[in-house]
Amino acid sequence: MHACGHDGHTAMLLGTARVLSGLTDSFDGAVTLIFQHAEETPPGGAKELVGQGVLEGGDAIFGVHMANQATCTISVRKGVTSTVAGGFFATIKGQGSHASMPQNCADPVLVAAQITVALNTIVSRSVAPDHMNVVNVGVIRAGGAPDVIPDTARIGVSVRTVAGEDWEVLGSRATDIVEDTCAAYGATATFEWADGYPVIVNDDDVAQITVALNTIVSRSVAPDHMNVVNVGVIRAGGAPDVIPDTARIGVSVRTVAGEDWEVLGSRATDIVEDTCAAYGATATFEWADGYPVIVNDDDVAQIGYDAAV
């Protein structure tokens, strides 16, 4: 099952838009919120969006994706943080026949099965074991009746790597395995390749500050107090080959426990200042204090509940 939660992604970005719309007086510049379409359909929607200029004028971009990890946790990684993800479909052309006369066929189902097994040797034998490579057969389509050997079979293969130099190796080996296995069984193959996007490499300094800020909620206050410390804005630089003089971050702080407000603010200040000092930098702050917690009257709330039901 594939369920990475695109509805959740949409809700997260809409929630970010709502929060930022209330913080427009606390930061300079502009924030563009991008809903990428067609993520699962190669070549994906990102190329179209970039082509239409949605990234023009931007200094940095943040992407968030849901994953199989503990609820209410956020993972941030320095350096390489995604794979090159692409792959191919291969249509195997054999010679069909009735199952009672297999001597008259070049069985594409058998070829597809042999290819599937062989493709799984690429990662274990053709590339370094610490390069996080994946070659996965996720689709096999062939035939329509169990007593008929079809003319064709179709396989869909996902290829991933974090090492750019391995991309060509994975593709070359996969192509050789498909073509050579087909030849051995008297079949042929045609390919439909979808090249992947380049590896994402996170900026180490920005990632470190983001990680540090997100430890406040998990390590400094009680877990049942519904606290939030969220880095929603980062602006830095104007060219990929120039290290800028300054960077600006916008942080949202929320709590339902009044006693935690000072803790959250103090820890956030310490983390920013101490992290800056560790890297030879300094920081200035512009704080916006929040309104007090709203506490509903129980009796009035009960009247509303009774009326609703």
Solvent accessible surface area in square Angstrom, and as a share of the most:
residue,aa,sasa,rsa
1,M,231,1.03
2,H,131,0.58
3,A,71,0.55
4,C,22,0.13
5,G,20,0.20
6,H,76,0.34
7,D,116,0.60
8,G,18,0.17
9,H,33,0.15
10,T,59,0.34
11,A,63,0.49
12,M,76,0.34
13,L,40,0.20
14,L,103,0.51
15,G,33,0.32
16,T,40,0.24
17,A,32,0.25
18,R,198,0.72
19,V,40,0.23
20,L,17,0.08
21,S,79,0.51
22,G,66,0.64
23,L,52,0.26
24,T,83,0.48
25,D,150,0.78
26,S,38,0.25
27,F,26,0.11
28,D,99,0.51
29,G,54,0.52
30,A,78,0.60
31,V,58,0.33
32,T,90,0.53
33,L,57,0.29
34,I,49,0.25
35,F,97,0.40
36,Q,81,0.36
37,H,81,0.36
38,A,50,0.39
39,E,72,0.32
40,E,97,0.43
41,T,87,0.51
42,P,90,0.56
43,P,83,0.52
44,G,9,0.08
45,G,0,0.00
46,A,29,0.23
47,K,113,0.48
48,E,99,0.44
49,L,27,0.14
50,V,81,0.47
51,G,68,0.66
52,Q,141,0.62
53,G,20,0.19
54,V,48,0.28
55,L,74,0.37
56,E,148,0.66
57,G,77,0.74
58,G,53,0.51
59,D,50,0.26
60,A,56,0.44
61,I,116,0.59
62,F,108,0.45
63,G,77,0.74
64,V,107,0.61
65,H,100,0.45
66,M,82,0.37
67,A,72,0.56
68,N,162,0.83
69,Q,84,0.37
70,A,69,0.54
71,T,121,0.70
72,C,134,0.80
73,T,71,0.41
74,I,114,0.58
75,S,88,0.57
76,V,49,0.28
77,R,132,0.48
78,K,87,0.37
79,G,19,0.18
80,V,60,0.34
81,T,50,0.29
82,S,35,0.23
83,T,32,0.19
84,V,15,0.09
85,A,40,0.31
86,G,17,0.16
87,G,5,0.05
88,F,5,0.02
89,F,79,0.33
90,A,0,0.00
91,T,38,0.22
92,I,0,0.00
93,K,102,0.43
94,G,9,0.09
95,Q,101,0.45
96,G,16,0.16
97,S,21,0.14
98,H,78,0.35
99,A,46,0.36
100,S,81,0.52
101,M,89,0.40
102,P,74,0.47
103,Q,139,0.62
104,N,85,0.44
105,C,32,0.19
106,A,15,0.12
107,D,35,0.18
108,P,0,0.00
109,V,66,0.38
110,L,80,0.40
111,V,0,0.00
112,A,1,0.01
113,A,49,0.38
114,Q,73,0.32
115,I,0,0.00
116,T,31,0.18
117,V,107,0.61
118,A,30,0.23
119,L,0,0.00
120,N,85,0.44
121,T,59,0.34
122,I,0,0.00
123,V,46,0.27
124,S,65,0.42
125,R,198,0.72
126,S,37,0.24
127,V,19,0.11
128,A,41,0.32
129,P,135,0.85
130,D,112,0.58
131,H,46,0.21
132,M,106,0.47
133,N,14,0.07
134,V,65,0.37
135,V,9,0.05
136,N,74,0.38
137,V,26,0.15
138,G,59,0.57
139,V,43,0.25
140,I,81,0.41
141,R,159,0.58
142,A,43,0.34
143,G,52,0.50
144,G,84,0.81
145,A,44,0.34
146,P,143,0.90
147,D,71,0.37
148,V,73,0.42
149,I,22,0.11
150,P,21,0.13
151,D,71,0.37
152,T,55,0.32
153,A,2,0.01
154,R,76,0.28
155,I,0,0.00
156,G,5,0.05
157,V,8,0.05
158,S,40,0.26
159,V,1,0.00
160,R,106,0.39
161,T,0,0.00
162,V,33,0.19
163,A,12,0.09
164,G,49,0.47
165,E,119,0.53
166,D,10,0.05
167,W,39,0.14
168,E,126,0.56
169,V,57,0.32
170,L,0,0.00
171,G,15,0.14
172,S,62,0.40
173,R,85,0.31
174,A,0,0.00
175,T,34,0.20
176,D,59,0.31
177,I,15,0.08
178,V,0,0.00
179,E,83,0.37
180,D,94,0.48
181,T,23,0.13
182,C,2,0.01
183,A,76,0.59
184,A,83,0.64
185,Y,86,0.33
186,G,59,0.56
187,A,7,0.06
188,T,90,0.52
189,A,23,0.18
190,T,95,0.55
191,F,51,0.21
192,E,93,0.42
193,W,99,0.35
194,A,27,0.21
195,D,100,0.52
196,G,21,0.20
197,Y,82,0.31
198,P,109,0.68
199,V,33,0.19
200,I,97,0.49
201,V,100,0.57
202,N,49,0.25
203,D,87,0.45
204,D,75,0.39
205,D,73,0.38
206,V,35,0.20
207,A,5,0.04
208,Q,51,0.23
209,I,34,0.17
210,T,14,0.08
211,V,52,0.30
212,A,15,0.12
213,L,0,0.00
214,N,30,0.16
215,T,49,0.29
216,I,0,0.00
217,V,45,0.26
218,S,68,0.44
219,R,195,0.71
220,S,35,0.23
221,V,19,0.11
222,A,41,0.32
223,P,134,0.85
224,D,113,0.59
225,H,46,0.21
226,M,142,0.63
227,N,14,0.07
228,V,66,0.38
229,V,6,0.03
230,N,55,0.28
231,V,23,0.13
232,G,25,0.24
233,V,6,0.04
234,I,16,0.08
235,R,68,0.25
236,A,25,0.19
237,G,27,0.26
238,G,74,0.71
239,A,44,0.34
240,P,147,0.93
241,D,125,0.65
242,V,91,0.52
243,I,166,0.84
244,P,57,0.36
245,D,148,0.76
246,T,108,0.63
247,A,68,0.53
248,R,73,0.27
249,I,52,0.26
250,G,16,0.16
251,V,51,0.29
252,S,13,0.08
253,V,24,0.14
254,R,130,0.47
255,T,24,0.14
256,V,72,0.41
257,A,11,0.09
258,G,55,0.53
259,E,120,0.54
260,D,10,0.05
261,W,69,0.24
262,E,129,0.58
263,V,57,0.33
264,L,0,0.00
265,G,13,0.13
266,S,60,0.39
267,R,86,0.31
268,A,7,0.05
269,T,34,0.20
270,D,58,0.30
271,I,16,0.08
272,V,17,0.10
273,E,81,0.36
274,D,95,0.49
275,T,21,0.12
276,C,19,0.11
277,A,73,0.57
278,A,84,0.65
279,Y,122,0.47
280,G,75,0.72
281,A,50,0.39
282,T,130,0.76
283,A,38,0.29
284,T,137,0.79
285,F,75,0.31
286,E,124,0.56
287,W,124,0.43
288,A,66,0.52
289,D,116,0.60
290,G,50,0.48
291,Y,214,0.81
292,P,117,0.73
293,V,69,0.39
294,I,155,0.78
295,V,130,0.75
296,N,111,0.57
297,D,82,0.42
298,D,118,0.61
299,D,108,0.56
300,V,100,0.58
301,A,50,0.38
302,Q,92,0.41
303,I,119,0.61
304,G,43,0.41
305,Y,131,0.50
306,D,78,0.41
307,A,89,0.69
308,A,88,0.68
309,V,127,0.73
